[in-house]
Amino acid sequence: MAICLFSKQDLTAPLEPSIQLSSYEKIHLSFDRENLHFIDSQTGSRFAIDQ
């Protein structure tokens, strides 16, 4: 799992177990927008984003 800083927000990304990262290592991420989950930081609840 990678926890990244993205536009002053934490972004948590699950990774394949075979991927080994060092602390503060710069990586490039790509993603499928259909699999994004947005969480309200105050309530911890997931909310939908209209596409």
Secondary structure, 3 states (H helix, E strand, C coil): CEEEEECCEEEEECCCCCCCCCCCCCCCCCCCHHHCCEECCCCCCEECCCC
